[in-house]
Amino acid sequence: MVTDAAFGVSVSAKVSQRSATTYALSWSLPVLTNSGRAKPRFRAALNTANLKMSIQSIRAGSTMQPPRGWGTCRREASLSLLAQNRVGWN
C-alpha cells in the first residue's frame, strides 16, 4: 500500500523487481479536483542497497516537466511488506 499524505488516501501499488536491490513501484490516486475527477499517476524507484527512493508524477497529455523528488528510507526490523507480498508481482 502507498499512502499519500496530501490527499489522505491509501492505494495499492504495482511492484516489480528490477534487480537484486532495486524495485519499481507505480500507482494512481482517485481524487477530486476543481475540474472534476482526476487520477494522478506516480512512479518510484526504490534502491534497497543505499536506502533511497526517487518519485515522479506522471500527467497524461501534459507538456510540462513532471514534478519529481527523492529521499532516504529507513529499514524496518520486521519482515518487509515487499517480502510479505511477493506472490503475484507483475
N, C-alpha and C positions, 0 to 999 in steps of 0.2 A: 504494500500500500504506500502511496505517496500522499502526504498531507500538505496542502497549500495554505500557508498562514494568511495570505492576503484575502483569499476567497473563503476560507474556513471549511473546505471540503476535503474528503479523503477519497481517492480513486485508485483502482488497480493500475499497475504499470506493467507493460510488457518488458520482460528482462531477457537479454540474450548474452551469453558469454562470448567475448571476442578473443580472449587469450587466457592464459593461466591466471592473470592478475587483473584483467580489465572486463568490465561489464557495460553493456549499453542498455539504457532504460528509455522508454517512451510512454507518454500518457497525454490525455486531454482532460480538460476540466469543463463540466457542464455548468456554465454561469449565464446570468442575465446581464445585459448591458443596456445602456440608454436606447440603443438602436435595435434591441431585440436579443434573441438567444445567440450566444457565441460558444464555440468550442475551441478555446485556445489550446494549441498543442505545444508540447515541450519534449526535449530530448536531453539526455545526460549521459556522460561517460564517467564511470566510477573506476578509479585505479586503486586497487587494494594494496599494491606494493608501496605507494607513497601516501596513501590515505587522502587522496584529493578527488574532487568531483568538479566537472565543468557542466554547466547547464545552458541551454539555448532555447529561446522561444521561437516558434515557427508560426508565421502568419501567412495563410494562403492568400495569394493574389496581391501581396504587398511587395512593393519595390524597395522599401526602406530596409536598412541594415537591421536584422533582428537583434533584440536585446540578448545579452549573454552575460554570464558570470561564472565565478569559480570560488571554491572554498576548500577548507580542510575538513576532514572527517575524524570522528573518534570511534575506535573499535570497541564494541561491547564485549564483555567477557562471556556472555551466554552465546548459545548457538545462533548464528546469524539468521535473519529472516530469509536471505537469499538461499542459504543451505537448506532451510526447512521447506522451502517452496520449489526446490529444484525440479521436481516432477512436472512435466507439462511446459517447460520452457520452449519457446519458439525460436 
